[in-house]
Amino acid sequence: MNDDNPFSPAVVGFLAAGLVAIFALSVVLTSKIGGEQDGYRATRSSPSAIGHAGFYALLRALDLPVGYSGSEAVKAAGAGADDGLLIVEEPDADLVRKRDDLDLSRGPDVLVVLPKRWGTRDHSHEGWIETSGLQPLWRTQKMLRLVLGSASVTRVDNPVIEPSGRVATLPKLEGSVQLINGRDLIPLITAKGGATGDGMLLAEARTPDRGHIYVLADPDALENHGILRGDNARFAADLVAALWSGEGSIVFDETVHQGYLKTRNPLQLLFQFPYSLVLALLLVAVALLLAAATSRFGGPEAPPPPLAAGKGPIIGNTAALMDRAGPPPSVLRRYIRPTQHETGRALHAPSGLDDGELADWLDRIGASRGLAASAREMLARSTAFMGGRTRQITGLFAQARDIRQWQRDMTDGTHGRRQPR
């Protein structure tokens, strides 16, 4: 493993696999959530079974000043949502997280239609849903608490809906019907569920600082799949006529289905699912970058000793020096020439002699001292030194030893006549 890299190949592979898995999970979850929202959104333009396109078209067919938030129809009506009826249709619990997201203060009269069903988009038919079902009751309860603060929602099988003096027509609802209960609510349409419980289908909550907040507990009579059943279309028209004062516009609030448009700080999106997955990937990438840029952890390492002790390092250093010096013949030649010149200077040899003349002069001095070794022969052997690698190295050491002994005999006398120094 490289000392500059704190991760082993196995750890790097594990981290890479983890990042790929997180990225794949984010893609799957994001696409899944996006599909549910596209099919689930009960907007005024959705033609799906759980959409409100039929309800919106019905009000337009009645020549009512109806539009949606920010539309030209609302501006052309000569009044804004603050003067008429604001319809908040099945807010998305994934986008509406607090009461301020609903912004119920925009109109004196507000009709909130609670969510009930979820749906998944049918990719083979544009605007259709492939599957549908009831939302968990706690999601609807959460949205009701955001609207009214203290109230409860229940589902009752086939309740008996009682007439209301406020709304002339009663809806036709079958199966599991959502009802609400609350101590401070004024019932406008009630339902009897026998042993399963009673409740309110339509209720009013009066606030001291604003107008009226109306809550329709079950949206089935307004959704596309139910608005043509029985007298549900007439009920939808009578419902709006009963709640609208006749002044201003009837505005469908689209911002509750586009919650990201209401976010004051875009950075807050990083802490909301599924955008939090992007934040997690970013944090992991930063952590890996910091780890990769850090070669090691802890205190500084002690520097190694300049020269290690023991025979092994000495042998290794010697081998390295010999390898840098070149092949044995050149090493021997570079050793014998300086040795002969150093010996000549010690014996006061004449200046200006070349290698051969110096060798002859040294041989004459050596002969007078009784030495058998010849400087001329040593110089010739260094030039002709050849052979295999093993013989070269072995012969190199032998000749180096002989040259060193010859130098000592020339300067100090033969080892038989040498005196202790």
Secondary structure, DSSP 4 states (H G I P E B T S, - for coil): --TT--S-HHHHHHHHHHHHHHHHHHHHHHHHHHHHHHHH---TT--STT--HHHHHHHHHTT--EEETT-HHHHHTT--GGGSEEEEES--TTT--SHHHH-GGG-SEEEEEPP-EEEEE-TTSTT-EEEEEEPPHHHHHHHHHHHHSS-EEEEEESPEEPP-SSSSS-----SEEEEEE-TTPEEEEEEE-GGG--EEEEEEEE-SSS-EEEEES--TTTSTTTTTSTTHHHHHHHHHHHH--SSS-EEE--GGG-GGGG-SSGGGGGGSTTHHHHHHHHHHHHHHHHHHH----SSPPPPPPSS--SHHHHHHHHHHHHHHH-SHHHHHHHHHHHHHHHHHHHTTPPTT--HHHHHHHHHHHHHHTT----HHHHHHHHHH----HHHHHHHHHHHHHHHHHHHHHHHH--TTTPPP-
